Amino acid sequence: MPSIVTSTEVNRCAEDVFAYATDPTRFPEWQKGVVAGYMDEPGTPSVGARCLTTRRIGFVKRSITAEVAHIDPPKTWGVCGMDGPVRARVDVTVESLTADRSRLTIAIDFEGHGIGKVLVPLVIRREARKEMPTNLATLKQRLERQT
């Protein structure tokens, strides 16, 4: 099944959109279910760096580790999940439209392991399709409110 792809245009420059959308410490502000996030090393992330997030899944908090697979600020960033029954592959693309307007596109796909092989097609994809437009609308709203 193809990736779930969602886009939005944001009235901010590409650098600002990229910095916000790829900062795990900001994920709880715009991603449903994320309660915490951080990189394993300080400074600008590079390929191989680990992105750690904690998500609330049902009544349980679950830590998830992803590895930065590619990064080209302020244009692209991608991570691949490394653990758990459901591993996400996320690709972020930011396209500069004008000096102060950008298009943000996030593509997400999932790979199931163990029970995840059942969960991905039955639950995970459907939930992600519902959540992504809301997540990007929240990101857009928060970024456009910042000064």
ChimeraX attribute file (.defattr): number of C-alpha atoms within 10 A of each C-alpha:
attribute: neighborCount
match mode: 1-to-1
recipient: residues
	/A:1	7
	/A:2	8
	/A:3	15
	/A:4	16
	/A:5	16
	/A:6	17
	/A:7	17
	/A:8	15
	/A:9	18
	/A:10	25
	/A:11	19
	/A:12	23
	/A:13	19
	/A:14	25
	/A:15	16
	/A:16	16
	/A:17	27
	/A:18	23
	/A:19	13
	/A:20	17
	/A:21	23
	/A:22	20
	/A:23	15
	/A:24	18
	/A:25	18
	/A:26	18
	/A:27	22
	/A:28	16
	/A:29	16
	/A:30	19
	/A:31	18
	/A:32	16
	/A:33	16
	/A:34	21
	/A:35	18
	/A:36	18
	/A:37	20
	/A:38	16
	/A:39	20
	/A:40	13
	/A:41	11
	/A:42	8
	/A:43	7
	/A:44	9
	/A:45	19
	/A:46	15
	/A:47	14
	/A:48	13
	/A:49	18
	/A:50	22
	/A:51	23
	/A:52	19
	/A:53	20
	/A:54	19
	/A:55	19
	/A:56	14
	/A:57	10
	/A:58	8
	/A:59	6
	/A:60	9
	/A:61	14
	/A:62	14
	/A:63	16
	/A:64	19
	/A:65	20
	/A:66	22
	/A:67	20
	/A:68	21
	/A:69	18
	/A:70	18
	/A:71	19
	/A:72	12
	/A:73	16
	/A:74	19
	/A:75	16
	/A:76	18
	/A:77	23
	/A:78	21
	/A:79	24
	/A:80	22
	/A:81	22
	/A:82	15
	/A:83	13
	/A:84	16
	/A:85	18
	/A:86	20
	/A:87	20
	/A:88	20
	/A:89	19
	/A:90	21
	/A:91	21
	/A:92	23
	/A:93	23
	/A:94	26
	/A:95	19
	/A:96	20
	/A:97	15
	/A:98	12
	/A:99	10
	/A:100	13
	/A:101	16
	/A:102	22
	/A:103	19
	/A:104	24
	/A:105	18
	/A:106	21
	/A:107	17
	/A:108	22
	/A:109	19
	/A:110	24
	/A:111	16
	/A:112	17
	/A:113	15
	/A:114	10
	/A:115	11
	/A:116	18
	/A:117	14
	/A:118	14
	/A:119	16
	/A:120	21
	/A:121	14
	/A:122	11
	/A:123	11
	/A:124	16
	/A:125	18
	/A:126	12
	/A:127	11
	/A:128	17
	/A:129	15
	/A:130	10
	/A:131	14
	/A:132	20
	/A:133	15
	/A:134	15
	/A:135	18
	/A:136	22
	/A:137	16
	/A:138	16
	/A:139	22
	/A:140	20
	/A:141	14
	/A:142	14
	/A:143	17
	/A:144	13
	/A:145	9
	/A:146	7
	/A:147	5
